[in-house]
Amino acid sequence: MIRSIRTVMGEDVPKGLLRLSLLAGLFLCGAVFASAQTPAGGDVKHFSPEQAVDLAIKNNLNLEIARNALDIKKRKSDLVWNQFLPSLGASGTLARDNWRGSPVTSVIGIPGTGTPATVKGISGEINPDIFATDPISVSQWHMLGSFSATLNFSFALVQGIRSFKEDYQAGLISFDKAKLQIEQNVRKMYNNILLLEANDALLQETYNNTQRQSDMAEANYKAGLAPRLTWLQAQVAVENLKPTINDLENSLSSLKGNFALLLGLPYDALFELDPLTAGISYIPQDVADLISKAASGKPDIKELQANIMTLQTQRKALALQSYTPFLSFGWNVSSTFIRDPFKDSWVNGDYWNKGGNFSVTLGMNFNGLFPFTTEGQQRKDMDANIQIQSITLAQMVRDTELEIFTTVNSLEKIRTTAQAQQAAVDLAQQSYNLTEEAYRGGLQDLLSVQNAALALEQAKLQLLTQQFNYLNGLIDLEYSTGVPFGTLSSAGTVSSAGSPDNNGGTK
């Protein structure tokens, strides 16, 4: 390559300059390639469990939809009193009679007149001098303006106010449930990422150790100290680990992408999670007490109970609408221009016929009294819906009891397994300490120390897996019982103990 460059640039170019140019080019190419391989997302972000939960609640799109739905219910609840505001309306009408008639016929045919007759049978306050000289001069065109106000009242409206209030309270419970579900998912996914990262680190260490063993087997084979079969077996062990490492890294990458999307970040955002620092504490669980708390505190149960209460209130409002009368207050005023609106002056008060009235109406809809009518069927459908929701609630309570019983049993199993695994960790630690002492005394080689360290790391990883499973079980138990997250799992965080390095130190 150097010779070809010298050919292009000329034979008088020094070799040192050519080498320097070549190295600079390789460096720039490497920098460009590295920048192309860097995922988008900018600086690496660091998250604690609480920070991740806050970010997810702030940016989650599904929660934003629930927040908007809650705003709608809140606005309805705050302005529910507007049902008692009168309905106001105004209208203007320009009409033309099909046939020109007498003053009496023309004026009586115009709508909006309701006062007693004063002149020639014409209702309204009409000046009789209008028709003194031209008794048939009433125009075929008429103009009518009216303004009305109506106010309705019934006992169903009062019950409807309570229905709106309870619907808003149910919305609050549903919104809190959505937040708790997001927090539950974030905390469990956070723990799963830490566990996969620990597993990936151990698998990489296993791969490196296996590769060193393969290199040593190759050296021994070439030196005539070991058969070729030993070398081939060591190579097979190295190759068998590569698919496992790739699968684990793909799973970790996919989980991190889902976690980033859950936080409202791009799927390829760079982030690191803070390790859980406190040691896990196994706590006894009273199944009966947990079931009692879940029956009244689980978000799913509270949401269904609130929905049933809202349906019951709406059912009462529907019954009041069917079985009680309504009261309606009305007031309207109208004025009719009885001359030609295109020729005569509109400001002449004598050309306007004024009318209007105030009314109080007491009535009742009898359709609701019969079960075969639309109103009667609506009540039956609502009764059936309430019954279905009540049965669903009873089934949910039973499922919750079974869920808590199963979770507590699973936690107890994890606890006993973790205790047994802790004994295995202690034995692996003793084995490592003895191997390290033998290595320092020249009785063991470095590979034996590495194998003992690897066995210790594997025992710790299995213990760590049990601890994370226990912690996630506590998170599920906290959601099921409706207690704040951290009530049971605050002492249940985990951290891997310091791992020995290959030279006898502690990482």
Secondary structure, DSSP 8 states (H G I E B T S, - for coil): -HHHHHHHH-TTS-HHHHHHHHHHHHHHHHHHHHHHHS-SS-S-EEE-HHHHHHHHHHH-HHHHHHHHHHHHHHHHHHTGGGGGS-EEEEEEEEEE-SS---HHHHHHTSTT--S-EEETTEES---TTHHHH-TT---SEEEEEEEEEEEEE-HHHHHHHHHHHHHHHHHHHHHHHHHHHHHHHHHHHHHHHHHHHHHHHHHHHHHHHHHHHHHHHHHHHHTTSS-HHHHHHHHHHHHHHHHHHHHHHHHHHHHHHHHHHHTTS-TT--EEE----S--------HHHHHHHHHHH-HHHHHHHHHHHHHHHHHHHHHHHHHS-EEEEEEEEEEEE-S-TTTS-TT-GGGEEEEEEEEEEEE--GGGGSTTSHHHHHHHHHHHHHHHHHHHHHHHHHHHHHHHHHHHHHHHHHHHHHHHHHHHHHHHHHHHHHHHHHHHTTSS-HHHHHHHHHHHHHHHHHHHHHHHHHHHHHHHHHHHHT--TTTTTTT--------B-TTS-B-
